[in-house]
Amino acid sequence: MRVRSALVYTVLRLAAFLVPLGIMMLSPVLREYFWLSAIFAALIGLSLSVLFLRRPLDQATAGLAERRAAKRRETDEDVEDAVAGAPASVPPAESTGGDARD
């Protein structure tokens, strides 16, 4: 994952929340009801991020997808190598998963 793209997206999302919250806290009415300011700031921040932060979100998720695909590819190769090196037939006692009685 590209750390820079995730960091940029996180900072922009926080700014989209904190700037409206700071502006609303300047009002005496909303300063008294700070929880209402927080709710409005969250809604405004969500709206702004949906409208304007599509490109940073796509870059951050592309980095996550690349990382996950690379991890999955390594795992598949390891499994294939293990199967290629395994014996062709497995004894019945091992294939039952512990149901064999001694």
C-alpha positions in Angstrom: 0.0 0.0 0.0 1.2 3.4 -0.8 1.5 5.1 2.6 1.4 8.6 1.0 -2.0 8.1 -0.6 -3.6 6.8 2.6 -2.0 9.6 4.6 -3.3 12.3 2.2 -6.8 10.8 2.2 -6.8 10.6 6.0 -5.6 14.2 6.4 -8.2 15.5 3.9 -11.0 13.6 5.7 -10.0 15.0 9.0 -9.9 18.5 7.6 -13.3 18.0 6.0 -14.6 17.4 9.6 -12.5 19.8 11.7 -12.9 22.9 9.5 -16.7 22.9 9.6 -16.6 22.0 13.3 -14.3 25.0 14.1 -16.5 27.3 12.1 -19.6 26.2 13.9 -18.0 26.4 17.3 -17.6 30.2 16.6 -21.4 30.5 17.0 -22.5 31.0 20.6 -25.6 28.8 20.1 -23.7 25.9 18.6 -21.0 26.3 21.2 -23.5 25.6 23.9 -24.8 22.5 22.0 -21.4 21.1 21.0 -22.9 17.7 20.2 -25.1 19.2 17.6 -22.0 20.9 16.1 -20.2 17.6 16.0 -23.2 15.9 14.2 -23.5 18.7 11.6 -19.7 18.7 11.1 -19.8 14.9 10.5 -22.6 15.2 8.0 -20.8 18.1 6.2 -17.5 16.2 6.2 -19.1 13.1 4.8 -20.8 15.1 2.0 -17.5 16.9 1.2 -15.5 13.6 1.1 -18.1 11.9 -1.2 -18.1 14.9 -3.6 -14.5 15.9 -3.7 -12.2 13.1 -2.3 -13.0 10.4 -4.9 -9.5 10.4 -6.4 -7.5 10.1 -3.1 -9.9 7.4 -2.0 -9.4 5.5 -5.3 -5.6 5.8 -4.9 -5.7 4.5 -1.3 -8.0 1.6 -2.2 -5.9 0.7 -5.2 -2.8 0.4 -3.0 -4.7 -1.9 -0.6 -5.9 -4.0 -3.5 -2.4 -4.4 -4.9 -1.1 -5.4 -1.5 -3.8 -8.0 -1.0 -3.3 -9.4 -4.5 0.4 -9.8 -4.0 -0.2 -11.5 -0.7 -2.8 -13.8 -2.2 -0.5 -14.6 -5.2 2.3 -15.7 -2.8 0.0 -17.9 -0.9 -1.3 -19.6 -4.0 2.2 -20.3 -5.2 3.1 -21.7 -1.8 0.1 -24.0 -1.9 0.8 -25.2 -5.4 4.4 -25.9 -4.5 3.3 -27.8 -1.4 0.8 -29.9 -3.5 3.4 -30.6 -6.2 5.8 -31.9 -3.6 3.2 -34.0 -1.7 2.8 -37.7 -2.2 0.1 -38.8 -4.7 -1.9 -40.8 -2.2 -2.6 -40.1 1.4 -3.1 -43.0 3.8 -6.8 -43.3 5.1 -5.9 -42.6 8.7 -4.5 -39.2 7.8 -7.3 -38.3 5.5 -10.1 -38.8 8.1 -8.9 -35.8 10.2 -8.6 -37.7 13.5 -11.6 -40.1 13.1 -9.3 -43.1 13.1 -9.3 -45.2 16.3 -6.1 -46.5 17.7 
